[in-house]
Amino acid sequence: MTITTVYAARKIVTMNPMQPHATHVALRDGRILSVGTLDDVSAWGQYTLDRRFAERVLVPGFVEGHSHLKEGSMWDMHYLGWFERRDPQGKLWPGLRSIEAVVERLKRAAAQMNAQGKAADEPLLAWGFDPIYFGAQRLTVEHFDQASRTRPIIVVHANLHLMNVNSAALRLAGIDRDTEVEGVVKFNSGASAGEPTGELQEPAAMYLVIRKFGDAGMLAPMTPQGVRNFAALACMQGVTTATDLVNKLGDADVSVLEAVLGSDDCNIRLLPAFQAFHGTHGAALGAEHVKKLTQRNTDKLRFGLVKMMLDGSIQGFSARLRWPGYFNGAANGIWVTAPAQYEADFETYHRAGLQIHTHTNADEASEVAIAAIERVLTRAPRPDHRHTLQHGQMLDAPMFARMASLGLAANLFANHLWYWGDQHHEVTLGPDRANRLDACASALAAGVPLAIHADAPVTPLGPLFSAWCAVNRITPKGRVLGAAERITLAQALHAITLGAAWTLKLEHEVGSIECGKRADFCVLEDDPLSVDPMALKDVKVWGTVLGGKVFEAAKQ
């Protein structure tokens, strides 16, 4: 006998414009059978009424269209961030507001490793650090050597595009004044002129350390516990569908994903994106690899996305800006992929029928991406491709208009407005360009499908916080960056549900609460459409429902 469960709620926000609100939802076989009043849903026959959500609000499970599973395992390293941060167990880590505090936490970590008898060449790994919060000063080996001159120290920046290392790590990695690799920063004056500072920008430079010590950042080996930690954080934030938006998708990684996602107690649907190979032969092999993986798709694990990158990080000064460049006069950034190579590889994956998500932070990179995609689509038209520009923080109205004509979507990094808004206003972009950062209203005005994201672990996973950023556009110093680019509560909620689902070609399965879709809900203590806009980020998440199964979040 098929069992029907009916959940009663104080309010159900469906995101279905034809039936925006309801009080009851009926589930059968992990899908939504009926939505409406109790009389409506009971018309399907015998049911079990569950009132555990009777005083709560159900909304569609949030969809995080740009995140990384490393959010779950970065906590194996030491946290050095400016802002406080909550780990997968719910513990709140205080932010470090001075260079001295950063060095002190590293000193304690080094002393702990020594006391535990760790081998002298075992690196101390840390993450979350960002020098832009400490003014114009760039930290060097002189700072990190205060923690240890003998044990290698590797510190991954919050943006994951840069790292700092101490002199021991430089020595063991073979990086010296004769190393001529783009992104290896060197002292330009003083007694150490020509010597590496310990700052390494973007993949080519960071690889010099990674090849010696292993990847301390985004592409470190995936672990079952790391995936489970990510799922726990997702439940705390109401996320039921998420991406891992760069993954090597080797045999070991795929095995971990299949084992964890195949478990009944895993509360997340996941879409990992393949880290694109480069070059004609490499891209063709990569495309064939992803196509084969799609044959292993399940309801909770979906292959078929490809991740490509053009530039780096604005706050890391490795993103590519158009004239007049960086506000503080810094040199323009780094092409992670040469534009010509990007276009050639994009075409290979596009012709294979795959969906491509492109990292473009600054406006020069975004303009290059749009022009390249336009040429590819002219040579190889493909309806409903849904290629998406990720981050797109400096996209403007003319670029959005071109994107709309090409069928491109935008997933904007709204969290930057809070985490680096003041720095963009004062240091990287200047006032006028900072005011159009992550221009959600312009995207919608141009008819570009819009999602917003956190890019966890760059910023914490939390769609309601991302929505709060897009609605209020306020910085820690109280600035409002571009009031005209604010969007409404309803538009922001759409961007973290149906909007994000659209960028993943999943809007027919998730993103709204209506008949036939998967029974994926976020359970809230209040109605996000009725609170004061400034209170949106404070709406509490009780937990989630995935395919009809209830998951209560860990207490925070």
N, C-alpha and C positions, 0 to 999 in steps of 0.2 A: 504493500500500500504506500503511495506517495504521500509524504508528510508535508503539510503546509504550515508555516509559522507566520504569524502576524505580529509585527512590532508596532506598539503604540508609542507615540512621541508627543511632546508638547507642541512641536512644529517640525515638519519635514520641508526643507528647502530643496526642491527637486532639480533646479536649473533647467527644467523643461518649460519653455515659455508658454506652452499651451496649457500647462497645469502647474503653475509655479509653487504652490503650497499644498500640503496634505497633512493628515494626522496619523495615518496608518499605512503600512507597507506590508504586503504579503510576499513571502519567499517560498520558492520550491526548487529543489535541485541546484541550489547555489545561485539561482537567478531571481530577478524581480518578476513576480507574477502579476501584481496589481498594486496600484497606488491610489489613495483617495481617503474617503471616510471609512469607518468600520463597516458600514452597510455596503459600500462599494467593494471592498476587498473580500468580505465574507460571502459574496455572491458566488465565489468559486467553490464553495462547499466546506466540508469539515476542516477545522483549523485549530491550532494551539495559539492562544493569545499570550504574548510575552510583554510584560509591562515594565521591564527594567529600565527602559528609556522614556518612560511616561513623563518625566519632568525634564527631559533633555531635548536637544535639537539634533536632528539628523541632517547632514548635508552629504553630497557625493564624496566618496573617498578622494582625498586630494591627490593630484597627479604632479609629481616633481619631474619636469622634463629636462633638467640639467643638474645631475648630482653624480657623486662617485662613491662606490662602495668603500673606498678608503676612509670615509667618514667613520666607519665602524672600527677600523684597526689603527688609525693614526694615534689612538690613545695608548698603543704599545710604546710610543715615544713620549718624550717630555714636552708639555705644552708651554709655549713662551709667548702667547698672544697678548695683545693690548687689552682686548675686551674679555670679560668673564665668559666662561664657556661651560656647558653641561655635558658630561660624558655619558656613555651608554648605560651606566648604572644609576644615572640621575644625580651624581655628585657635581657640585658647582665649583669650578676652578676659577680663582680670582685672576683678573688681568694684571699684567706687569706694566707699570706706568713709568719706569725709568730704566736706563741702560744698566744701572747698578743692580736693579732687581732681576734683570735677565741674566746677568753674569752670576749673581748669587744663586739663582735656581740651577744653573749649570754646574756651579761649584758643588752644590749639595748632591746633584746627580752623579758627578764624577767621584765624589767621596763615597757614595753608596756603592758604586760599581767596584771601587777599590776594596771596600770592606767585604764585598761578596766574593772577592777573589777572581773577578773577571779578568780575562787575558788582557795584557797591556795594549794589544793592537785591536781589541774589540771596540768598535766606535760607539761613542755616546750620540744617540740620535734624538733630535728635538724638532719641533715644528710650530707653526703659527706665528713666528716672528715677522715683523714688518718694520724696517728702519724709517719709513716715511713718517711714522708717528713721533719720531724723536728729532724732527727738524731737518736741517740740511746735512747733518752729519751722516756719513755712511760708515757702518761698523766694519772693522777689519780684523785681521789676525791679532792685532794688538789687544783687542777687546776679548776675543774668545780664548786667547792664550792665558788670560787671567784665570780661567776655569781649569785648564790643563795644557801644558806644553808637550806632554808625552802621549796621552791618550787621544786618538783622533776624535774630533767633534764635528758633526755634520748637522747643520740647522737649516731645515727647509722653510722657506718663507711662506707666509699665509697664502700668497697667490699661487704657490706651487710652481712658479716659473723661474725662481731664483733660489740659490742656497748660499749660505756662508759656511766656511770651514776654518779650522784653526791651522797653525803651522804644521802640526803633526800630520794632519790629513793631507795637506798640500805635499808634504815630503813623501808620504807613503804612496800617494797617487801619481807622483812624478811630475807635478806641476811646478814650474819655476819660471825665471825671467825669459827663458828661451821658448816657452810654450806659446805658439802662435795659433790660437783657436778663438774664433769670435765668441765673445761673452766672458772670456777670462779677464777680469778687471785688474789693472795694475796701477801702482802708485805712480803719479805723474810728477812728483817733486820730493824734495827732502833726501835723506840718506838712503831711503828704500826705493827711490825712483827706479821704475822698470821691474820691480818685484811684484808678484801677485798679491793683491790685497786680501784674498780669501773669498771674495764675492764672485760667484759664477752665475751667469745669466743664460737661461734657455738651454735646450737639450744638448747641443753640441758641447758646451762648456761643462755642464753638469755630468755628462757621460764620463768625463775623465775621472770623476770620483766614483760614479756608479759602477764602472767596470772593475774597480778595485774592491769596493765595499758592498756592492749590491744596491739595489734601488731603495732609497730611503723615503721615497715620495709616492706618487700616484700609481706607479707600475710595479711596486713591490709585490712579491707573491701573494696571491689571494689565500685566505684561510677560512675554514668553515666558521670559526668564532667571529672573525671580522664581519662576515656576511650576516650572521645572527645579531651582532651588535648593531649593524646598520638597520636591520629590521626592527630592533627594539627602539632605536631612535625614531624611526619612521612612525611607529605606533604612537609614541609620545606626541608627535606632531600631526597626527591624523592622515598620514600618507599611506595609501594603499597600492599605488603604482608609481614606480620610480625608474630612472635610468642609471646605468653605470656608463657615463659618457666618454670613457676611453678604456679599452680593455684589449689586451693582446689576444684573448680568446684562444690561447694554446690549450693543449689537451688537459693539462692539470687544472687550469682555471675553469674550463668548461665542466670538468668532473666535479669540482667543488660546487659550482652553481647548480648543477643538476641534482646533486645530493641534498643540498640545503633547501632549494626551492621545491624539491619533490616531497619534502616532509609536510605532513598535515599541519604541524604546529608553526610553520613559517607564514608570517602575516603580511607578505609583500608580493606584488607582481613586479617583475624586473625585466628591463630591456637593456642589455649590454651592447655598447657600440664598439665596433671593431676599430682598433688603432690602424689607420690606413698605411699600407706599405706604399713606398714611392718608386717611381720609375715604371716604364711601360710593362716590363715583365713582372715586377713586384706587385703592381696594382692589379694586374690580371690574375695573379695567383691569389691575392687577397680577396678579390671579388668572388672567385670560385670557392674559396674557403667559407666565406659568409653564406653563400647560396647553399652550400652543403649543410651548414649548421641550421638553416631555416627548416630543414626536414626534421629536426629534433625539437621544434617548437612545441610548447605545452601552453596551457591556459595561464601559467604563472611565470614562464620563462620564454621570452621571445627574442630570437636573433633576427638580423636584417638591417640594423642601423650601421652606418659607417661614420666615423669621426675624422674630420680633417682640420688642420690648423694652419692659419696664415701668420698671425703676429703673436705678440706676447701680452704683457700686462701693462696697463696705463700707469698704475702707481709704482710698478717696478721699472718704469721707463724703457720697457722693451716692446711696447706696442707701437704700431706705425701710424703716425699722425700726418694729415695734410698740413700745408702751410696755414698758420705760422709756426707750427710745431709746438714743443713743450713750453709752457708759460714761464718756467724758470730757466729756459735756454738750454736744457739738456739735449744731447744729440738724439736724433730719431732712433726708433727701436730696431728690432731684429725681425727679419723674415724667417719664421720657423720653417716655412716651406716657400721656396722661390715661386713667385707668381706664375711663371710659365709651367713649372712642374705641377703646381696646384691645378691649373686648368687641364693639363693632360691627364692627371690622375683622376680628377673629378669626372671627366668624360668616360673613363674606363668604368668607374663604379656606376655612373648614371646609365650607361648603355647596358649594364648588367641587371638593371631594374631595381637597384638598391636605393635606399633613402639616405641622403648625405646631410650631416649636421656639421656646419663649418664654424670654427672658433674665429671670430673677428672682433677684437675689442675696439680699436680706434678707427677713425673715419677713412684713412687711406686704405687700410686693409679691407674694410667693408666695401669701399668703392671698387677695389680690385676684384673682390669676390663676386660682386653683382655683375660686373662687366664680363668676367670669365664665364659665369653661369649663363649669361645672356647669349654668348657666342656658342656655348655647348648646346643650349636649347634650340638655337637656330640650326645647328648641324644635325641634332638628334632630338626632335620634339618628342615629348612624353607627357600625356595628360596626367594630372593629379599626382605629380611626383612628390610634392610636399617637402622639397629640400628646405632646410631651415638655417638661418643665420643665428648662431648662438652668441650671447652677450650683446653684440651690436650696440655698444654703449654710446657711440657717437653718430649713429644713424640719424639723418635729418629728413625733412619732408621730401625733398627731391629723390633721395635714395629710397624712401618708403614708397613713393609713387612708382619707381622702377620695379621695386620688389613686387608690388601688387600686380603689375602688368605681366610679371614672369611667374606668378603663382608661388612666390616664396613666402615663407612664414618667418616670424621673428620671435625668439625667446630671449627677452631682455633681462639683464642682471640687475633687477631693481634694488637688491640689497646694497649695492654700491652707494646709493644715495645716502645711506646712514653710515656705513662702515668707512667709506673714503670720500664722502661728499665734501667735507671741509677741506681735505687735502687736494681734491680736484679743483676746488674754487680758488685756493690760495697758492698751489704749487704746480700742479701738472697741466691744467687746462685754462685756468683763469675764469673770471665770473661768467662771461657770456656763454662760453661753451659748457661750463658746468651746469648752467641753467637748462640746457637741453639734453643733459645726460639721461640715458634710458628713457627716451621720449615715448612713453606709452600712449599718450593721447594722440600724438602725431601718427603713430602706427595705426591706431583704430580709425582715425580720420581718413587715412589713405586706403583703408580696406584691407590691411595686412592682418592675417590671423595672428593673434598675440597670446604668448605665454610669458610668465615671469618665473624667475628661479633664484635659488640660493647658491648653486655651485658648491654645495658641501663637498669636502670640508673647508673650502676657502672661506665661506661663512656658514653658520650653523643651519642645518636642515630645519625648515619651518615655513610652510606656505603662508600661514596667516601673517607672519612677520613680513614676508615678501610683499604680500598684499598691502599691509600697513605702509610699507615704504612707498609703493606706487600710488597709494591714495593720498598720503600726506606730504611726501617728498621733503622731509625735514632732516636736518643734520644734528649731530650732538651739540653743536654750538647754537642751535636754534634757527639756523638759516632755512628758508624755504627755497629749494632749488627749482626754479621754473614753475610757478603756480599754475600756469596755463597747461602744463603737461600732467597735472593731476588727473586721475581717473576716479570714477565713482566706486562705491563699495560693491555694487552689482557687477561692474566691469572687472574689478579686481578678482572677485570670486569666480567669475567666468574664466579668467586667465589661469587660475590654479586648478581648474576642473576641466571643463570642456575645451578651453583654449589649449591647454597643455596636451590633452588627449588628442586633439586634432593634429598637433605637430608629430605625434607618434602613430598616426593612423589607427587610433583606438577609440575614436569618439562613438563608434557604433557599439562598443562594449562597456565603456566606463565613462565617467565624467558627468553623468546625470542620473537621476533616480526615476526610471520609467520602465514600463513593461518590456521584458526581453533582455535587459542589460544585466550585467553581473551584479550580484548583491554586495557591493562594496560601498561602505559608508564611513564617514567620520562622525564620531559622536561628540557633540559639544555641550558645554554647560550653558551657553547662551546663543542667541541668534546673531550671526555676524552681520546681517543686513540691517539690524535694528540698533546696534550699539553706536556710540559716538565714534566717528572715524579714528580719533586718537586712541580709542580703547580697543581697536581691532586686534592688535597684537597680544592683548591680555586675555582674550577669550580662551578659556581653559578647554583642553582636549581631554575627554574621558578615556577614549580609546578608539578602536576601529572595528569594523565588521568586514571580513574578506570572504567573498563567496558564501555568505550566510553564517560564517563562523565568527564568534565574538572574541575580541582580544582587548583586555583591559590594559591600559598603559601603566608602566611603572610609575610610582608616585614620585613627584618632583619636589 
